[in-house]
Amino acid sequence: MFSRKWIAAATLGALLLAGQAMAQDKKVIAVSIPAADHGWTAGIVYHAQAAAKEINAAFPNVEVVVKTSPSAAEQVSALEDLSASRKLDALVILPYSSEELTQPVKAIKDMGTFITVVDRGLTDASVQDLY
């Protein structure tokens, strides 16, 4: 229960801190997390998906997209796909690997996306708006 509320709070916090919660156009929040390969990550995935469903239902001008990845390379690919197909207003990420994800996350930040990092920080703390 704590994880679900924390993820929901972090997601909404990222959006609010970005100063865009009340805008008329739809805002997109991407959540990028490792795939469920054991109990802890299974809980993270479950609660992230549940929080996304709640937020999407409660806020019609917000779209939360949850992507899971079984490796750092696939998380990089998922981030590239997400950012290529739509403008991301906020990204909440639990990096599979800090070293491999820092530059891809920086590229997304450079597009004007608010970055929230969960659990393990990136190797360049300036990329993170919230940790």
C-alpha positions in Angstrom: 0.0 0.0 0.0 2.8 2.4 0.9 4.5 1.8 -2.5 1.3 2.6 -4.4 0.6 5.8 -2.6 4.3 6.8 -2.9 4.3 6.2 -6.6 1.0 8.1 -7.0 2.3 11.0 -4.9 5.6 11.1 -6.8 3.8 11.0 -10.2 1.4 13.8 -9.2 4.2 15.7 -7.5 6.2 15.6 -10.7 3.3 17.0 -12.7 2.5 19.7 -10.1 6.1 20.8 -9.8 6.3 21.0 -13.5 3.6 23.7 -13.2 1.3 22.1 -15.7 -1.5 20.3 -13.9 -4.2 22.8 -14.8 -3.3 23.3 -18.5 -6.0 22.6 -21.0 -4.1 20.2 -23.2 -3.5 16.6 -22.1 -0.3 16.1 -20.1 1.7 12.9 -20.4 3.6 11.4 -17.4 5.8 8.4 -18.3 6.7 5.9 -15.6 9.7 3.7 -16.5 10.5 0.8 -14.1 12.3 -2.5 -14.2 10.1 -5.5 -15.1 8.9 -7.7 -12.2 11.7 -10.3 -11.7 11.1 -10.8 -8.0 8.7 -9.8 -5.2 9.9 -6.2 -4.6 9.8 -5.2 -8.3 6.5 -7.1 -8.8 5.1 -4.9 -6.1 6.4 -1.8 -7.7 5.0 -2.8 -11.1 1.6 -3.7 -9.6 1.3 -0.4 -7.6 2.6 1.7 -10.5 0.0 0.3 -12.8 -2.8 0.7 -10.2 -1.8 4.3 -9.5 -1.7 5.0 -13.3 -5.2 3.6 -13.6 -6.5 5.7 -10.7 -4.8 8.9 -12.0 -6.0 8.4 -15.6 -9.6 7.9 -14.3 -9.5 10.9 -11.9 -7.8 13.4 -14.2 -9.0 13.3 -17.8 -6.3 15.9 -18.8 -3.5 13.6 -17.6 -2.2 10.4 -19.3 0.1 8.2 -17.2 2.0 5.6 -19.2 3.8 2.8 -17.4 6.6 0.9 -19.2 8.5 -2.0 -17.7 11.8 -3.2 -19.0 13.7 -6.4 -18.2 17.2 -4.9 -18.7 18.9 -1.5 -18.8 19.3 -1.7 -22.6 15.5 -2.3 -23.0 14.7 0.5 -20.6 16.8 2.8 -22.8 14.9 1.6 -25.8 11.6 2.1 -24.1 12.5 5.7 -23.1 13.5 6.4 -26.7 10.2 5.0 -28.0 8.2 7.0 -25.4 9.9 10.3 -26.1 9.8 9.8 -29.9 6.1 9.1 -30.0 4.8 11.9 -27.8 5.9 14.9 -25.7 6.5 13.9 -22.1 5.7 16.4 -19.5 7.1 14.4 -16.7 9.1 11.2 -16.3 9.2 9.1 -13.2 12.0 6.6 -13.5 13.5 3.8 -11.3 16.7 3.2 -13.4 17.6 -0.3 -14.0 21.2 0.9 -14.0 22.3 4.4 -13.0 25.3 4.4 -15.4 23.4 3.3 -18.5 20.3 5.4 -18.0 21.9 8.8 -17.1 22.5 10.0 -20.7 19.1 8.8 -22.1 17.3 10.5 -19.2 19.3 13.6 -19.8 18.2 13.6 -23.4 14.6 13.5 -22.3 15.2 16.3 -19.7 16.8 18.4 -22.5 13.4 18.3 -24.3 11.8 20.1 -21.3 10.6 17.1 -19.3 10.4 17.2 -15.5 12.5 14.2 -14.2 11.7 12.3 -11.0 14.2 9.6 -10.1 13.2 6.8 -7.6 15.4 4.4 -5.6 18.7 4.8 -7.3 20.0 8.1 -8.5 21.6 8.9 -11.8 25.3 9.4 -12.1 24.7 13.1 -12.9 22.5 14.6 -10.2 21.8 17.7 -12.3 19.6 15.6 -14.6 17.2 14.9 -11.7 14.6 17.5 -10.8 13.3 15.4 -7.9 15.0 12.4 -6.1 
